[in-house]
Amino acid sequence: ELENQLAAKSKTLDELKQSLALNGSAEQTPEAQSLRIAELYEMMDSIVNQVTQLKTSMQSILEQWRAYDEIYAEVSLMTARYLYCIEQCKPREEASLEALKKQVKTLQ
C-alpha cells in the first residue's frame, strides 16, 4: 500500500515539475523551484529506501512468527501428551494393593 502511495506521489511530483517548467511561478525563481523539486525527489528516494528496509524487516519478522507458531504447536501437543500420561499415572481412589498391582500391569 505504501509503495502504491509512493508511486502516486511520484507521479504527482512529475506533473508538478512539468507544470512549473511550462508555466513558471511568480513567487519563486526558476532556480529556487528546481532546488525545491530536487529536494522533494531526494525526500521521496529516502522514503522509498525506508519502505524497502521496512518491507525486508517485516518479512524477517513474519518468518520468525511462523517458526514460533510451529514450535508453539509442537510444545502444546507435547504438553497435552504429558498431562495425559500424568493423569493416567495418578492412583485411583482405590488405593488397595491389588488395585495398584492391576494398574502396574496395565501400564506395563
C-alpha positions in Angstrom: 0.0 0.0 0.0 2.9 2.3 0.9 4.6 1.5 -2.4 1.4 2.4 -4.3 1.0 5.7 -2.5 4.7 6.5 -3.2 4.1 5.7 -6.9 1.1 8.1 -6.9 3.1 10.8 -5.2 6.0 10.3 -7.6 3.5 10.8 -10.5 2.2 14.0 -8.8 5.7 15.3 -8.4 6.5 14.7 -12.0 3.3 16.5 -13.0 4.2 19.4 -10.7 7.7 19.6 -12.3 6.3 19.7 -15.8 3.7 22.3 -14.8 6.3 24.5 -13.2 8.5 24.1 -16.3 5.7 25.2 -18.6 4.1 27.9 -16.5 6.7 29.1 -14.1 5.8 30.8 -10.9 5.8 34.5 -9.9 6.6 33.6 -6.3 9.9 31.8 -6.9 12.7 32.0 -9.3 13.2 29.0 -11.7 16.4 28.1 -9.8 14.6 28.1 -6.5 11.9 25.9 -8.0 14.4 23.5 -9.4 16.2 23.2 -6.0 12.9 22.6 -4.2 11.9 19.9 -6.7 15.3 18.3 -6.3 14.8 18.3 -2.5 11.4 16.7 -3.0 12.9 13.9 -5.2 15.6 13.3 -2.6 13.0 13.1 0.2 11.0 10.7 -1.9 14.0 8.5 -2.6 14.8 8.4 1.1 11.2 7.3 1.8 11.4 4.6 -0.9 14.6 3.3 0.8 12.9 3.3 4.2 9.9 1.4 2.8 12.2 -1.1 1.3 14.0 -1.6 4.6 10.7 -1.9 6.4 9.5 -4.5 4.0 12.6 -6.6 4.4 12.4 -6.3 8.2 8.7 -7.2 8.2 9.4 -10.3 6.1 12.0 -11.4 8.6 9.6 -10.8 11.5 6.9 -12.8 9.6 9.3 -15.7 9.2 10.2 -15.6 12.9 6.5 -15.6 13.8 5.9 -18.6 11.6 8.7 -20.5 13.3 7.2 -19.5 16.7 3.8 -20.8 15.7 5.2 -24.1 14.6 7.2 -24.6 17.8 4.3 -23.4 19.9 2.0 -26.0 18.3 4.6 -28.7 18.9 5.1 -27.7 22.6 1.3 -27.6 23.1 0.9 -31.1 21.7 3.8 -32.4 23.9 2.2 -30.7 27.0 -1.1 -32.4 26.2 0.6 -35.8 25.9 2.4 -35.3 29.2 -0.7 -34.2 31.0 -2.5 -37.3 29.7 0.4 -39.5 30.9 0.4 -37.8 34.4 -3.4 -38.3 34.5 -3.0 -42.0 33.7 -0.3 -42.5 36.3 -2.3 -41.0 39.2 -3.5 -43.6 41.7 -7.2 -44.1 41.5 -9.4 -43.7 44.6 -8.9 -47.4 45.3 -5.5 -47.5 46.9 -5.5 -51.2 47.7 -2.5 -53.3 46.9 -4.5 -55.3 44.4 -5.7 -52.2 42.5 -2.1 -50.9 42.4 -0.8 -54.2 41.0 -3.5 -54.2 38.4 -2.6 -50.6 37.4 1.1 -51.6 37.1 0.2 -54.4 34.8 -2.0 -52.1 32.7 0.8 -49.6 32.4 3.4 -52.2 31.5 
